[in-house]
């Protein structure tokens, strides 16, 4: 009994040593989104809230498609760490950083056609579209820094270091909040002030990440083998995994972006309501992602070390804690919805309308937690094909549900489809995991 307790405690320590810094890291991200919406919500019109939501979703649509830079970096680096292969670890870092920066500069170069394509998808009025354009034209200059940070973050997590990403994320988000509030309320700027604060904080954080990498990991430069960085076999595997993750992330982004654009077709009030309620989803997701990141790092580490018993034990413990966090979220959303809504906006009409849809937020944690955790574990295992297939199936379910139910239920159909989509991801990945990790139950 004492041995078993010690065994559980040891694994829980490994999980929380990685999860807690990532939770602290991630909680600053929805906090930033809430602050941006709160600032926009005090500019005198619901149009500003919708414009921030639409502008942010355009960049989510762009950046999330390149999430493979972070995910594959984490998976490959953690497996190299488990195998104690520091030469391959450096290869992973150099590949991800070089590709991330290159894509970021291409986005800046082609910002006009990218923006025009995104603006055509917006169904809101001309005032809202103009605000979105202002936001986009400023924030896009941070693209190389954002995608470069994906490579840094994934690599740090793969190396079992969650503290440096935590520090950088807190720096980025606190700086963003201070600059946005300063530009808007101090200098009298509006949407352009929020956008400028975002871009400047992204660039500053990337530079700080590079400095910290040099300070704590610069010694690993001696393991660089130039002849192996772009090895054909390794590059083929790298792009195979990344292509699968790209498809998975594209569909995830498509669903999330479609949710906002569909909301924009229901009027400015519903757009503002759904933007507020999606903050409940984002708040939960960033808590759960903390455990997913722990799953990434530990799954890759144990697979790299070829330690199947520890891998299976970690999966059981991480699902236990994921369920506990989900139940806690349900309690918070049940008893404190008004407090959260009033922190986001002082628009009484929007708050009143939002209460008609609050019950959907209670279903998010229970139906969604398994998908988040499995995503992390599959990333650590670089089992990308399974993630891709599960997302394809779940996305089809989402769009079928929406278009079938929309004529009858309106906004409730949109939310129900989203809940079904979350549940489908978790259920599909659970069945796939039994074959992928070769065990009977969690």
C-alpha positions as CSV (number, residue, x, y, z in Angstrom):
1,X,0.0,0.0,0.0
2,X,2.8,2.4,0.9
3,X,4.7,1.5,-2.3
4,X,1.5,2.1,-4.4
5,X,0.9,5.5,-2.7
6,X,4.5,6.5,-3.3
7,X,4.2,5.3,-6.9
8,X,1.1,7.5,-7.5
9,X,2.7,10.5,-5.7
10,X,5.8,10.3,-7.9
11,X,3.8,10.3,-11.1
12,X,1.5,13.1,-9.8
13,X,4.6,15.2,-9.1
14,X,5.8,14.7,-12.6
15,X,2.5,15.7,-14.0
16,X,2.0,18.8,-11.8
17,X,5.6,20.0,-12.2
18,X,4.8,20.4,-15.9
19,X,1.0,21.1,-15.7
20,X,1.0,23.9,-13.1
21,X,3.4,26.2,-14.9
22,X,1.5,25.6,-18.1
23,X,-1.8,26.4,-16.3
24,X,-0.3,29.6,-15.0
25,X,1.0,30.3,-18.5
26,X,-2.4,29.6,-20.2
27,X,-4.6,31.4,-17.7
28,X,-2.9,34.6,-18.7
29,X,-4.1,34.0,-22.3
30,X,-7.8,34.0,-21.6
31,X,-7.2,36.8,-19.2
32,X,-5.7,38.8,-22.1
33,X,-8.7,38.0,-24.3
34,X,-11.0,39.0,-21.5
35,X,-9.1,42.3,-20.9
36,X,-9.2,43.1,-24.7
37,X,-12.9,42.4,-24.8
38,X,-13.4,44.3,-21.5
39,X,-11.6,47.3,-23.0
40,X,-13.6,47.1,-26.2
41,X,-16.8,46.7,-24.2
42,X,-16.2,50.1,-22.7
43,X,-15.8,51.9,-25.9
44,X,-19.5,52.6,-26.2
45,X,-20.8,50.0,-28.6
46,X,-21.2,46.3,-29.0
47,X,-19.7,46.6,-32.4
48,X,-16.2,47.0,-30.8
49,X,-16.7,43.7,-28.9
50,X,-17.6,41.9,-32.1
51,X,-14.7,43.5,-34.0
52,X,-12.1,42.3,-31.5
53,X,-13.6,38.8,-31.6
54,X,-13.5,38.7,-35.4
55,X,-10.0,40.2,-35.6
56,X,-8.7,37.7,-33.0
57,X,-10.4,34.8,-34.9
58,X,-8.7,35.8,-38.2
59,X,-5.3,35.4,-36.5
60,X,-6.5,32.2,-34.8
61,X,-7.4,31.0,-38.3
62,X,-3.9,31.8,-39.5
63,X,-1.8,30.9,-36.6
64,X,-3.6,27.7,-35.4
65,X,-3.0,26.3,-38.9
66,X,0.7,26.4,-38.1
67,X,0.3,25.0,-34.6
68,X,2.3,22.0,-35.9
69,X,5.4,24.1,-35.2
70,X,4.8,23.9,-31.5
71,X,3.2,20.4,-31.4
72,X,5.7,18.5,-33.5
73,X,8.6,20.4,-31.8
74,X,7.3,19.2,-28.4
75,X,6.7,15.6,-29.5
76,X,10.0,15.1,-31.3
77,X,12.0,17.0,-28.6
78,X,10.5,15.0,-25.7
79,X,11.2,11.7,-27.5
80,X,14.8,12.9,-28.1
81,X,15.0,13.9,-24.4
82,X,13.8,10.5,-23.3
83,X,16.4,8.8,-25.4
84,X,19.0,11.3,-24.2
85,X,19.8,12.2,-27.8
86,X,20.7,15.9,-27.6
87,X,22.0,16.1,-31.2
88,X,18.5,15.2,-32.4
89,X,17.0,17.6,-29.9
90,X,19.0,20.5,-31.4
91,X,18.0,19.3,-34.9
92,X,14.3,19.6,-33.9
93,X,14.8,23.1,-32.5
94,X,16.7,24.5,-35.5
95,X,14.2,23.0,-38.0
96,X,11.1,24.3,-36.2
97,X,12.6,27.8,-35.6
98,X,13.8,28.2,-39.1
99,X,10.5,27.1,-40.6
100,X,8.4,29.2,-38.2
101,X,10.3,32.4,-38.9
102,X,10.1,31.8,-42.7
103,X,6.3,31.3,-42.6
104,X,5.9,34.4,-40.4
105,X,7.7,36.6,-42.8
106,X,5.7,35.2,-45.7
107,X,2.5,36.1,-43.8
108,X,3.7,39.7,-43.5
109,X,4.7,39.8,-47.2
110,X,1.3,38.5,-48.3
111,X,-0.8,40.3,-45.7
112,X,-3.0,42.2,-48.2
113,X,-4.5,39.1,-50.1
114,X,-4.7,37.2,-46.8
115,X,-6.6,40.0,-45.2
116,X,-8.9,40.6,-48.1
117,X,-9.9,36.9,-48.2
118,X,-10.6,37.0,-44.4
119,X,-12.6,40.2,-44.6
120,X,-14.9,38.7,-47.3
121,X,-16.0,36.1,-44.8
122,X,-17.3,38.7,-42.3
123,X,-21.1,39.1,-42.4
124,X,-21.3,42.1,-40.1
125,X,-21.9,45.7,-41.1
126,X,-19.4,48.1,-42.7
127,X,-18.4,49.7,-39.4
128,X,-17.5,46.4,-37.8
129,X,-15.5,45.3,-40.9
130,X,-13.5,48.6,-40.9
131,X,-12.5,48.0,-37.2
132,X,-11.4,44.5,-38.1
133,X,-9.3,45.8,-40.9
134,X,-7.6,48.3,-38.6
135,X,-6.9,45.5,-36.1
136,X,-5.5,43.1,-38.7
137,X,-3.2,45.6,-40.5
138,X,-1.4,46.3,-37.2
139,X,-1.3,42.9,-35.5
140,X,0.0,41.1,-38.6
141,X,3.5,42.5,-38.1
142,X,3.9,40.3,-35.1
143,X,3.5,37.1,-37.2
144,X,7.3,36.1,-37.4
145,X,7.5,36.6,-33.6
146,X,4.4,34.5,-32.9
147,X,5.4,31.6,-35.1
148,X,9.0,31.8,-33.8
149,X,7.6,31.5,-30.3
150,X,5.7,28.4,-31.3
151,X,9.0,26.7,-32.0
152,X,10.5,27.9,-28.7
153,X,7.5,26.9,-26.6
154,X,7.2,23.4,-28.1
155,X,10.9,22.7,-27.7
156,X,11.0,24.0,-24.1
157,X,8.1,21.8,-23.2
158,X,9.7,18.8,-24.9
159,X,12.8,19.4,-22.8
160,X,10.6,19.1,-19.7
161,X,10.9,22.8,-19.0
162,X,7.6,24.5,-18.4
163,X,8.9,27.4,-16.4
164,X,10.6,29.4,-19.2
165,X,7.4,29.3,-21.4
166,X,5.4,30.4,-18.3
167,X,7.7,33.4,-17.8
168,X,7.5,34.4,-21.4
169,X,3.8,34.0,-21.7
170,X,3.2,36.0,-18.5
171,X,5.5,38.7,-19.9
172,X,3.7,38.7,-23.2
173,X,0.2,39.0,-21.8
174,X,1.0,41.4,-19.0
175,X,2.8,43.7,-21.4
176,X,0.0,43.4,-23.9
177,X,-2.6,44.3,-21.2
178,X,-0.6,47.3,-20.0
179,X,0.1,48.6,-23.5
180,X,-3.5,48.1,-24.7
181,X,-5.0,49.9,-21.7
182,X,-2.3,52.6,-21.9
183,X,-2.9,53.2,-25.6
184,X,-6.7,53.2,-25.3
185,X,-7.3,55.0,-22.1
186,X,-4.1,56.9,-21.9
187,X,-3.6,58.1,-25.5
188,X,-7.2,58.0,-26.6
189,X,-6.7,55.3,-29.2
190,X,-9.4,52.7,-29.9
191,X,-9.2,49.4,-31.8
192,X,-5.8,50.5,-33.1
193,X,-4.5,50.9,-29.5
194,X,-5.5,47.3,-28.6
195,X,-3.8,46.0,-31.9
196,X,-0.6,48.0,-31.3
197,X,-0.3,46.7,-27.8
198,X,-0.7,43.1,-29.1
199,X,2.0,43.4,-31.8
200,X,4.6,45.1,-29.6
201,X,4.2,42.6,-26.8
202,X,4.6,39.7,-29.3
203,X,7.8,41.0,-30.7
204,X,9.3,41.8,-27.3
205,X,8.5,38.3,-26.0
206,X,10.2,36.6,-28.9
207,X,13.4,38.5,-28.3
208,X,13.3,37.6,-24.6
209,X,12.7,33.9,-25.5
210,X,15.9,34.0,-27.7
211,X,17.9,35.5,-24.8
212,X,16.7,32.9,-22.3
213,X,17.4,30.1,-24.7
214,X,21.0,31.3,-25.1
215,X,21.4,31.6,-21.4
216,X,20.1,28.2,-20.3
217,X,20.6,26.0,-23.4
218,X,23.3,27.7,-25.4
219,X,25.7,25.0,-24.2
220,X,23.8,22.5,-26.4
221,X,25.2,24.1,-29.5
222,X,28.1,21.7,-29.3
223,X,25.7,18.9,-30.2
224,X,24.7,20.5,-33.5
225,X,25.6,18.3,-36.5
226,X,25.0,20.3,-39.6
227,X,24.9,17.2,-41.8
228,X,21.9,15.8,-39.9
229,X,19.7,18.9,-39.5
230,X,18.2,18.5,-42.9
231,X,18.6,14.7,-43.2
232,X,16.1,13.5,-45.9
233,X,14.6,10.7,-43.8
234,X,14.2,12.9,-40.7
235,X,12.7,15.7,-42.8
236,X,10.3,13.3,-44.4
237,X,9.1,12.1,-41.0
238,X,9.0,15.7,-39.8
239,X,6.7,16.8,-42.6
240,X,4.6,13.7,-42.5
241,X,3.7,14.4,-38.8
242,X,3.3,18.1,-39.5
243,X,1.0,17.5,-42.5
244,X,-1.3,15.4,-40.3
245,X,-1.2,18.0,-37.6
246,X,-1.8,20.7,-40.2
247,X,-5.0,19.0,-41.4
248,X,-6.1,18.4,-37.8
249,X,-5.4,22.0,-36.8
250,X,-7.0,23.5,-40.0
251,X,-10.2,21.7,-39.2
252,X,-10.1,22.8,-35.6
253,X,-9.6,26.3,-36.7
254,X,-12.3,26.0,-39.3
255,X,-14.8,24.9,-36.7
256,X,-13.9,27.7,-34.3
257,X,-13.7,30.4,-36.9
258,X,-17.0,29.2,-38.5
259,X,-18.6,29.5,-35.1
260,X,-17.7,33.2,-34.9
261,X,-18.6,34.0,-38.5
262,X,-21.9,32.2,-38.1
263,X,-22.5,34.3,-35.0
264,X,-21.8,37.4,-37.0
265,X,-24.7,36.6,-39.3
266,X,-27.2,36.6,-36.4
267,X,-26.7,40.3,-35.6
268,X,-24.3,42.3,-33.5
269,X,-25.9,41.4,-30.2
270,X,-25.7,37.6,-30.7
271,X,-22.1,38.0,-32.1
272,X,-21.2,39.9,-28.8
273,X,-23.0,37.2,-26.7
274,X,-21.2,34.3,-28.4
275,X,-17.9,36.1,-28.1
276,X,-18.4,36.5,-24.4
277,X,-19.6,32.9,-23.9
278,X,-16.7,31.5,-25.9
279,X,-14.4,33.1,-23.2
280,X,-15.9,30.4,-20.9
281,X,-14.6,27.8,-23.3
282,X,-11.3,29.4,-23.7
283,X,-10.9,29.7,-19.9
284,X,-11.5,26.0,-19.5
285,X,-9.4,25.0,-22.4
286,X,-6.3,26.8,-21.2
287,X,-6.7,25.1,-17.8
288,X,-7.0,21.7,-19.5
289,X,-4.2,22.5,-21.9
290,X,-1.9,22.7,-18.9
291,X,-2.4,18.9,-18.3
292,X,-2.4,18.3,-22.1
293,X,1.1,19.9,-22.3
294,X,2.2,17.7,-19.4
295,X,0.9,14.7,-21.3
296,X,2.9,15.8,-24.4
297,X,6.2,16.0,-22.5
298,X,5.7,12.9,-20.4
299,X,4.3,10.7,-23.2
300,X,7.2,11.6,-25.5
301,X,9.7,11.1,-22.7
302,X,8.5,7.6,-21.8
303,X,8.1,6.6,-25.5
304,X,11.7,7.8,-26.1
305,X,12.9,5.9,-23.1
306,X,10.8,2.9,-24.2
307,X,9.1,2.7,-20.8
308,X,5.5,1.5,-21.6
309,X,4.4,0.9,-18.0
310,X,5.2,4.5,-17.0
311,X,3.4,5.7,-20.1
312,X,0.2,3.8,-19.3
313,X,0.4,4.8,-15.6
314,X,0.8,8.5,-16.6
315,X,-2.3,8.3,-18.9
316,X,-4.4,7.0,-16.0
317,X,-3.3,9.7,-13.6
318,X,-3.6,12.6,-16.1
319,X,-7.2,11.6,-16.9
320,X,-8.0,11.5,-13.1
321,X,-6.8,15.0,-12.7
322,X,-8.5,16.2,-15.9
323,X,-11.8,14.9,-14.6
324,X,-11.3,16.7,-11.3
325,X,-10.6,20.0,-13.1
326,X,-13.7,19.6,-15.3
327,X,-16.0,19.1,-12.3
328,X,-14.5,22.2,-10.7
329,X,-15.2,24.2,-13.8
330,X,-18.8,23.1,-13.9
331,X,-19.2,24.3,-10.3
332,X,-17.7,27.7,-11.1
333,X,-19.8,28.1,-14.2
334,X,-23.0,27.1,-12.3
335,X,-22.6,29.5,-9.3
336,X,-20.6,32.5,-10.7
337,X,-21.8,33.2,-14.3
338,X,-23.0,36.7,-13.6
339,X,-19.7,37.7,-12.0
340,X,-17.7,36.5,-15.1
341,X,-20.1,38.2,-17.5
342,X,-19.9,41.5,-15.7
343,X,-16.1,41.3,-15.7
344,X,-16.3,41.1,-19.5
345,X,-18.7,43.9,-20.3
346,X,-21.0,46.5,-18.7
347,X,-23.5,46.3,-21.6
348,X,-26.8,45.3,-19.9
349,X,-28.5,44.2,-23.1
350,X,-25.6,41.8,-24.0
351,X,-25.5,40.4,-20.5
352,X,-29.3,39.8,-20.5
353,X,-29.2,38.1,-23.8
354,X,-26.2,36.0,-22.8
355,X,-28.1,34.5,-19.9
356,X,-30.4,32.7,-22.4
357,X,-27.5,30.6,-23.5
358,X,-25.5,30.1,-20.3
359,X,-26.5,26.5,-19.9
360,X,-24.3,25.5,-22.8
361,X,-21.2,26.6,-20.9
362,X,-22.0,23.9,-18.3
363,X,-21.6,21.1,-20.9
364,X,-18.2,22.4,-22.2
365,X,-16.0,20.9,-19.4
366,X,-17.6,17.4,-19.3
367,X,-17.8,16.9,-23.0
368,X,-14.5,18.5,-23.9
369,X,-11.8,17.4,-21.3
370,X,-11.0,14.0,-22.9
371,X,-10.3,15.6,-26.3
372,X,-7.8,18.0,-24.8
373,X,-5.9,15.3,-22.8
374,X,-5.8,12.9,-25.7
375,X,-4.5,15.6,-28.1
376,X,-1.5,16.1,-25.7
377,X,-0.8,12.4,-25.3
378,X,-1.0,11.7,-29.1
379,X,1.2,14.7,-29.8
380,X,3.9,13.4,-27.5
381,X,3.7,10.1,-29.2
382,X,3.8,11.8,-32.6
383,X,0.7,9.7,-33.5
384,X,-0.5,12.3,-35.9
385,X,-2.6,10.2,-38.3
386,X,-5.0,9.2,-35.5
387,X,-5.4,12.9,-34.5
388,X,-6.1,13.9,-38.1
389,X,-8.7,11.2,-38.6
390,X,-10.5,11.9,-35.3
391,X,-10.7,15.6,-36.2
392,X,-12.0,14.9,-39.7
393,X,-14.9,12.8,-38.3
394,X,-15.7,15.3,-35.5
395,X,-15.7,18.2,-37.9
396,X,-18.1,16.4,-40.3
397,X,-20.4,15.8,-37.3
398,X,-20.2,19.5,-36.3
399,X,-21.2,20.8,-39.7
400,X,-23.9,18.2,-40.3
401,X,-25.5,19.0,-36.9
402,X,-25.4,22.7,-37.5
403,X,-26.9,22.8,-41.0
404,X,-29.6,20.3,-40.0
405,X,-30.6,22.1,-36.8
406,X,-30.0,25.7,-37.6
407,X,-33.3,26.4,-39.3
408,X,-35.2,25.3,-36.2
409,X,-33.0,26.3,-33.3
410,X,-30.9,29.3,-34.4
411,X,-28.1,30.1,-32.0
412,X,-28.9,27.1,-29.8
413,X,-28.2,24.9,-32.8
414,X,-24.8,26.4,-33.1
415,X,-24.0,25.7,-29.5
416,X,-25.4,22.2,-29.6
417,X,-23.3,21.4,-32.6
418,X,-20.2,22.6,-30.9
419,X,-20.9,20.5,-27.8
420,X,-21.5,17.4,-30.0
421,X,-18.2,18.1,-31.8
422,X,-16.2,18.3,-28.5
423,X,-17.7,15.0,-27.4
424,X,-17.0,13.3,-30.7
425,X,-13.4,14.2,-30.5
426,X,-13.0,12.7,-27.1
427,X,-14.9,9.5,-27.8
428,X,-13.1,8.9,-31.1
429,X,-9.6,9.4,-29.7
430,X,-10.4,7.2,-26.7
431,X,-11.2,4.3,-29.0
432,X,-8.1,5.0,-31.1
433,X,-5.9,5.1,-28.0
434,X,-6.6,1.5,-27.1
435,X,-4.9,0.4,-30.3
436,X,-2.2,3.1,-30.4
437,X,-1.0,2.5,-26.9
438,X,-1.9,-1.2,-26.7
439,X,-3.9,-1.4,-23.5
440,X,-7.4,-2.2,-22.5
441,X,-8.6,0.8,-20.5
442,X,-7.6,4.1,-19.1
